[in-house]
Structures are given as structure tokens and as C-alpha cells.
Amino acid sequence: MKQHYFNILIVALITFSALQCSGQNRQNKEKEQLTEQAETAVEAGDFQTLHDFTVKDIDGNDFDLASLKGKKVLVVNVASKCGLTPQYEQLQQLYEKYGDKQFVVIGFPANNFKDQEPGSNLEIKEFCTANFGVTFPLMDKISVTGDDQAPLYQWLTQKSENGKIDQEVTWNFQKFLIDEEGHMVDVVMPQESPMSEKIVNWLTEG
């Protein structure tokens, strides 16, 4: 009798292990398929550009990013209560210095990191104007990471959509560099100054 139950237990364990392996193999195949699809899309050039998106500006109006064709664009997620908030001043300097050379800064307020952008659009606009004299375009507050990530930031952070890089947003003031045709060029991490050599060289090349 004991041998009978032991045999049943062995069979059950073998069956369970087989099911686990089957499930894992299925997951691995699904991941491989998704990876292959992403690589195929990139190779075929089957991805969007910045100019395919329409967003809301900080006043609630539609802002068609196709209106920026022919300009280099620096897209940055911003926050008012962050240790990097003084970068607003440098972003404004960059915009004033190179804005007449077919270049624009676009700021997207986001409250994804440590509740550092809790204000309303109106409060954010007033803060930026009063403290840093911001005149570059500010957009509607959005989510730049997580389950509710805005479609534009899905494009910015996923190679399968932008054709260039996979790079999640790690903190406030991460900068994405977009060329005149709306293609992703590069990313500059939050701690690096908007007036860094890398960004200035990109703006002045060609």
C-alpha cells in the first residue's frame, strides 16, 4: 500500500515538473517572438517618429508635434520640487541661445518620482515663469513611466517603437534628443547638464 501511494506521488511530481517546464518553454517562446517582432520592426524601419504624436500643452490645447518638423527637439520630463529643478534655468538658457537655429525645448511635467511634481498645470506654469523665466513650451502633466505611461514616452523609451534605443526614464530631467525628421538620436541622463558638451555639440553640428 505504501509503495502504491509512493508511486502516485512520484507520478504527480513528474507531471507537475513537466507542466512547469511546458509553461516556462511557452513563456520563453512568447518572449522570443516578441523580441523577433521588435527586431523585425526596427530593421524594416516600421516605427513612428516624434511628428506622429499630438499632445496637450500646459494650457490644455492640442499641440501637434508635426509642427516641429525641421527642428531639433530636446524632450525633457520636469519637476518643481526636485534637486535637479535648477536645470530649468539651464534649459531656458539653452533655448534662448539656440532657439533661433531651428531648435526647441519641450518640457513635460511629471509626478512619477517621489511626488516631486504635485502641482496643477497652472501652478507649474506660474512656478516656472516666476522662478526661471521659462518661455520654452511646457506640456500637460503626464506620466513618463509605469502602467499609465503616456504614448509619447512609450515611443521615447522603447527601441521597438523609436528604432534607436531602449532607455527607461530613471528620474526627473532626463533628456531625449530628436532630429529634424523626428527620429530619436540619443538620450542624456538626468544629472547631466542641459548645457553639457554632448548636447551643445549635437546642436551645433552640421
N, C-alpha and C positions, 0 to 999 in steps of 0.2 A: 504493500500500500504506500509506504513512504517513497519507494522508488517511483511509483506511478505519479505522485504529486511532484516529485523532483523533476521527472521528465516533462511534466506540464509546465513547470516553472522555467525550465531551460528553453522550451519551445516559445514561451511567452517572451522571454528576454531576447531571443534571436529575432522574433517578429518585431519587437519594439525597436531593436537596433536597426533592422532593415528599413523600417518606416522612417526612422530618424535620418538614415543615410539617404533615403529617397527624397525626403523633404529638403535636406541640405543640397543634394545634387540639383533639385529643381530650382532652389534659390540661386545657386551658382550659375545655372544656365540662364536664368532670367537676368542676372547681373551682367553676364557676358553679352547677352542680346542687347541690353540697354547700352552697354559700352560700345558695341559694334555699331549700333544705330547712331550714337553720338559721333563716333569717328567718321562714319559714312557721311553724315550731315556736314561735318567740318570739311572733309575732303571735297565734297561737291559744292561747297560754298552756299549751302542751303540754310542760311541763318539770317536773322534780321539785322538792321542797323539802328543806330540811335534815332534816325529820322522816321522810323516806322511807329514811333510812340507819340501819344498825346497825353499830357499830364495836366494837373491843375496847378495854377500859380498860387501864391500865398493869399491872393485876394479872391480865390475861388473861380477864376476864369480859366477856360481851356487854354493850354499852351502847347501848340503843335511843334514838336521838336524838329519837324521837317523845315521849319522856318530858319533853322540854323545851318542849313546846307551851305558849304563854302567856308565855314568857320571851324577852327579848332575849339573843342569844348572840354572844360575841366568840370567834371561832375563830382560833387563832394557832399557827404552827409554831415550835417552841422548840429551843434547843440549849444545851449546858452549857459549851462552850469557845469562845464567840463574843464579840466585842467588845460585842455587844448583850445578852449574858446578864444584866447587871444589870437589864434590863427585867422580869425575873421579880419583882423587888421591887415595881415599879410595877403589874404585873398583879395581884399579891396585894393591893396597896392598893386598886386599882380594885374588885376582887372583894369586899373587906371593906366598902368604902364603899357600894356599890350592890347588893350581892348580895341584900339584903332587899327590893329593889324589882323583883323578877322579872327578874333578870339573872344570867348565869353566864359565866365564862371557861372555855374548853376548850383545853387545850394538847396539841398533837401533836408529840412529839419526832421529829426528822428529821435524817438524816445526809447530806443532799444537797449541802451547801455546805462545801467544804474540810475534810471529815472532822471537823466540829466537834461532832458528837454520836455518838461511837464506843461509848458505854456500853450495857450491857444495860438492860432496863426497871427492874430492881431498883436498879442503880447510879444511874440517872437519878432515880428516886423518892427515894432516900436523899440524893442531892446537893441536890435541890430542897427537901426538907424541912429538912435540916441548915443550908443556907446562906441560904434565903429564906423559910422557914416556909410553903411553899406548901400551901394547903388546897383550891384550886380543882381540878376534875377534870383529871387527866392521862390521856392515852390511850396505847395501844400505839404503839411507834415504827414509823413508816411512811415511805414515800417520797412527797414532795409535788410532785415534778416528774420528768420523764423518762419512759422507756418503761414503768417499773414504778409509775407514779403511782397512788396509791390512788384508788378510785372516788369517794370524797367530794371529793378535791381536783380530780378531773376536773370535778365539778359546780361547785366553787367558782371555777374558773378559766376556764370556758367559757360564754359567753353563750348558746350553743345549748342548754345544759343548765340554766343558772340563770335565764335570761331577763332578765338585768340587765347584766352586764359580761363582757368578755374581759380577764383580768388574770393573767398567769403569776406564779408565786411567784419573786421575784427574790433573796431572801435569807432568813435566819432572822428570826423575829419579824415576819412580815407578818400583818396583822390583817384578818379579814373580819367585817363587821357583818351580822348576821342578825336579822330582826324576829321578833315573837311568833308569826307564822304560818309561820315557817321560810323566808321569802323573803330573797333577797340584797338588801342595802341599799347597801353601799358597801365600799370597801377602803381601808385605811390602810397606807402603806408601812412597811417595817421600821424605818427610822431615826426615825420619828415616835413620840413617847412614848405609852404606853397611857393616860396621864393628859392627853393633848392636849385642847385645846378642842373639837376636832371630835368626839372620842369622848364626852367628858363632855356636850356639848350633845345628842348623839344619845340618851344615856341619860336625860337629864332632860327632854327634850321631851315634850309631851303629858301 
